[in-house]
Amino acid sequence: MNARGPLLICSRPFPPKIGGSSILSRNLWGVWPAKDLVVLSQMYPDENVDPKLVLPEVQIIYAPTWWSRHPRLISLCAPLLAWHIRREIIRVARQCRPRALWVNWPPSQYLLGAWLASKALKLPLYVHMHDMWSTAVTSPRSMMDPLVSRLLQGRILRDARRVFAITEEAAEHFRAKFGVDSYVLKHSLPDSDLPVEQGLANRETVSPVVHFAGYIFAVMNFDAVLNLVKALDLCQSAITLDGYTFNPEEIKAMGIQGSRVSLRTASKMEVMSAQRKSAILFLPLAFQSSHPDEIRTVFPTKLLEYFVSGRPILVHAPADSWASRSARKYGWGEVVDQPDPQLLAQAIDALLKDEPRQQALVAAAYEEARRRLSSNVARELRQELVRLEKEA
């Protein structure tokens, strides 16, 4: 595919950095021909990295970060950095002569910069939307980002050669709001994450806990996690919450605490080990959110780990969310789509007693994981890009 130059990936979060978007990039591009890629990224002085995430054969060029000493200013005016990113993309493009630009959102300065650079270079632009731009900006300090989103998002997406969405619901959102047809590019997981034995894990030694891993935000999942805390006290079984999050003390201060609640931080390997020993894996999404489009369309990245854990998944999310609809359609999760702690407690107790149901959920989760193997997703993406290039 590189007869006319490589694909230039414009992505601030990229391996070996630690983070959701970075991991997703590793999973996808890690099985791509390395010579077909050049990456423009950034590395801040205090960036968290994991050497195990390195893609050693991929050429990564880091843009200067002269503004990193002023994080508060950047949080206020990040879109203004688009002109710097544009200049860096053009500089790199003159060296590697790419056939197209690929940009992830977030952050906004990279999407804006790649859009401006694609016009200057007259190159096709592929836009991969990891979230809803207009709804995912939740910081009260982000003054310019919501305004830029309202003014330019539709134009940028319509100018793109192809928009890539994360779920069918996200694709429908772009179609309804901006008149843009998009390709659903599944979040993928490494083929090596799929274990040889794919049955119900640790049937005899499972711990009596409901497991959760990830951030807890008011806009994304706080009320659903609080429902679980209340439900635990209503359960007939002596089950507890074993939660792994990046800000446990803040979460406790918000009210996620009690005799049946344990919150901590841990490495990814420790978290995945805990998942395989847990009775139930919990996937919460907010019922009362200021950004309902985000709840309806999001794919929580923790699901990639859940799918291969060998333990049953319990989804507590609105009925119209991708998570609830997909879990019901494909059978990979038990669903409670009402914000009722009593119903949640009943579902937990019932699932704990029903091993055939647990086995069915786990089998369906492994089937979903197989559909999302990086080798399969990358192959389908290559076919789509070849088709687009032939049509150009």
N, C-alpha and C positions, 0 to 999 in steps of 0.2 A: 504493500500500500504506500510505500514511500518513494515511488518513482518520481513524484513531483514535490518532494520535500516532506519533512516530518509534520506531525500534528503538534502545534505549539500550545501546551497546556498552561493556562494562566490561573494560578490558584495560590492564594496566600497560605491556606492550610494544606500542607503536603508532607508526606513522610520524609524524615523520621519524626516529625512533630506528633504529639499526642493530642487527640481530639476526634470528635465524631466525623467531621468532613475529611480529615486527614486519613482516618482509617478506611473510610469508604473509597477514597482515591487509591490507597494502597491495594485494596481488594480488587478493584477494577483494573488499574493500570499495571499491577504487578504481574498479570498474565498477558499483557500486551507486548508485542515485539519492541524491545527496548530501543532499537535503532529508529523506530518510527515515532519516537517521542522526544521532545525537548520541553523542559518545564521551567517556567518563570515563577519563582516563589519568593518568600521573605523569611528571614530568620532573625527574631529579636534577641537581644542579649540574654534575657531571662527565659527563653523559650524552653518548655518541657519537651524532651525528646526521648525516644526509645530506640536504641541501636537495632533492636530486633525488627523494626519497621523499615529499615533502610532498603531501598531498591538500588542495589549497587551499580547496575548497568545503565540506569536512566540518567541522562545528563540534566542536572538541575542548575539553573543560574539564579543567584539570589539578588534581588533588587536592593539597592541601598535603603537603609532605614534611618535617615537623618532625623526623622521626627519622633523616634522612639523615646526620647527624653521628655516628651510632652504628651503623655497618654490622655490627660483630661482634655486638652485642646483637640486632639484627634477624635476623641469620642463625640465632641460637639460638631466637628467639621470634616469628618472622614471623607465625604464625597469629593471634597476639593482635591484630595490626593489623586483623583482620577487622571489629572493631567500629568502627574509624575509617572503613574503606571503606564499611561499611553506612551510616554517617551521611552520608558524601559522596554515595552513590548516592541516598539519600532526598532530600537537598537538591537534587540535579540533577533528579531525577524530578518534584519539585514545580514546577520551572521549565518543563520540556519536556513533561510529562505523556505518558510513553512508553506504548506498547501492550504492550511486553514488554522483558525484560532479556536480554541476550546476554553471556555471560562466557566467557573463555578460561582454561584451565588449562595451564601455570602462570601466575602464582604462586598459592599456596594462600590468601593473605589476600584476593585478589580473588574466588576461587570461594566461599569462606566468607562474605565480605561480601555478595556478590550473592545468595547463598542466603538469608541472614538478611533482606536488604532485600526480596526477592521476597515473603517471608512477611508482612512489615510492610505492604508496599504492595498485597498481593494481586494481584501481576502474574505472568504466565507467565515461567518461567525456561528459557532455552536454554543448554545447557552444551556447549562445544566443547573436547574433550580432545585437546590436542596431543601428549600423552604419557600413559604409565601413571603415575598419581599415586603409587601405593604403591611403584613401582620406580624412578622417575626421580630420587627424592631420594637423592643419593649422598654429599653432604657429611657428614663425621663431626660437623660443628658443628650440623647440623640436628637438634636434640633433640626439638622438639615436632611437627614436620611428619609423621614416620612414625606417631606415636601418633594424631594427628588424622585421618590418612588411614584408619587401621585402624578408628577409632571412627565416623567420619562419612561416609566416601566412599559407601558403599552407600546410606545414607539420602538424601544430597544427590542422587545420580544418579536414585534412584527418585522423588524429589520433582520433578525437572525435567520440564517439559512435553515436552522432547525433548533427547536426548543425541546429539551429533555426534562420530563417531569418524573417525580418519584412514585406516584400512585395514579390509578385511574381517576380518583377524585380530584387530584391536583390537575391532571390533564383537562378534566371537565371545567375546572375553575378558570384555567387560561383560555379555554374555548369560549366560555360564557362571558367572561369579563373583557377579554381583549381580542376575541375573534381569531385566536391562534391555535392551530392544531399542533399537538406535541406528541413526542414519542415517549412511552413509559419505559424508562430505563430503571430496572429493578435494582435496589440496593443488593449487593452481592456479598458472599462470604467465601473465603479461600476453600478450595476443594479439600485441603488437608484438615479443615475443621470438622468435616463430616466423619464421624467415627465408624469403624468397621461394624461394631455391634450397635444396632439402632433400636433396641427395645427399651422398655421402661427401666431406668437406671436405679440402682440401689434400692430395690424393692424391699429388702429386709432390714436395711440399716438407715433408712431415710430419717432425717431430723424433723421434728414436728414444728416446722417454721414455714411461714409465707415469705418468700424472698423478693426483694426489690433492689434494683441497681440503677443508679442514674441521678441526674439532677432533679430537685423538687422545686417547681416554680408555681406561683399563683396562677399565671396565665396558662400553664400547660397541664398541671396534674395535682396541685395541692389539695383541692377539695376531695378528689377521688382517694388520695392517700389518707386524708383525715377520715373519710368514710370507712376505710379499712381499720384504722385504729379503733373506731367506735364499734365496728363489727366484731373485732376480736373478743371484746368483752361480752358479746352476745353468743359467741360460739359455744357449742356443747363440748367441743374438744379443747384440750389445753394447748392451743397453738399460739405462736408468737410471730411478730414481724422481725425479720432479720434484714435490715436495710443497709445498703452500701451507697453512700453519697459523698459528694466532694465538700459539703458544708454542713456536717452533722450538728454542730452547736447552733448554727443559725436556724436549722430546721426544728430543733428542739424548742427554741425560743418562739417559733411560730405555732407551737401546739402539737407537733408530732412527737408525742412522748407518752410514757405510761409504763406500768409494770410488765406489759406484754410487748414492749417496743425496744429494740436494740438498733442503734445507728452507729456506723463506723466508716472509715475509709480503708481501702485495700487495693492491691495491684490487680490488674486484669486477670492474671492467672489465678489469684486467690479467689476472686469473684466467681470465675467460671467453675472453679472447684466447688465453691459453696452452692452454686446453682444445682449441680448434679446430686447434691446431698439434701436438697430442700424438698419439702412435701409438695409445695405449689409455688409457681413463679407468677408474680403479680405484674400486670401491665395496666397502669392507671392513666386516664386522660380526663381533663377537666370537664365538668358538666356546666359550670358557670365560669366562662372565660370571656375576657374582653376581645379575644381574637378567635371567634368560632371557626373561621375558614381554616386556620392553622390546625385546630383540633380535628376538623372534618377530613383534612387532606394528608396529615402527617404520617410518615412511617417512622416509628420510634426505633432508633438504631439498636437498642438493647435486644430487640427481637432476633437479630442475627445470632446472638449467643443463646437466647432462649430456645430457638428452633433446634439446636443440636445438643441440648442439655440432657435429654432423656427424661425430663420431668414435665408434668402437665402445666399448661399456661391458663391463667384466669384473667380475662380481659374485663376491666371495669371502665367503660367509656360510653359516650352517647351513641345511640343506635345508628345515627347517620355518619359516624366516623368510619374512615377506611378500616381501622383496627377491628371494630365490631362487625362490620359487613364482611370483611375478608375472613375473620375467624369463623363466622357462621357459614359462609359459602364453602370454605375449604376444610372446615372442621378441625383447625389446629388449636383452637382455644375455647374454653368455656366462657360464656358471655353473660355479664350482668350489666344491662344498659340503663338501669334506673339508679339514681343517687340515693339509695335506701340501704342503710347499714344492716337492717334486718334481712333483706333479701341477699345481701352479700354474705352475711353469716350463714344463712341457709345453704348457699351455693358452696361455701368452703366446707361445711360439715358433710354435705352430700358427696362432694368430690373426694374427700378423704376416705370415705367408706366404699367407694365404687372403683375398684381396680380395673375392671373392664373398660370403664369410661376413661380412666387415666391412660390406659394402653392405646385406646382409639385416638385420643388427643395427641399423644406422643408420636404415633405412627403418621398422623396427618402433618404434624410439625416437621418431621424428617422429610416428608414428601415436599413440603414447601421449601425446605432448605435445598433439596436437590434442584428445584426449579430456579434457585438463586445462586447456584454455584458460579464462581467467578469465570470459570472456563466457558460455561454456557452463555452467561450474560455478555461477556466480551466477544464471543463469536457472533452473537446476534447483533451487537453494536457494530462490529466490523462490516457485516452484511448491509446494515443501514447506511453506514458512511460510504461504502462502495456504491450503493444505489444513488445516493445524493451526488456523489462525484460524477457519476455517469450522466446524470440529468443536467449538470451544470453547463 
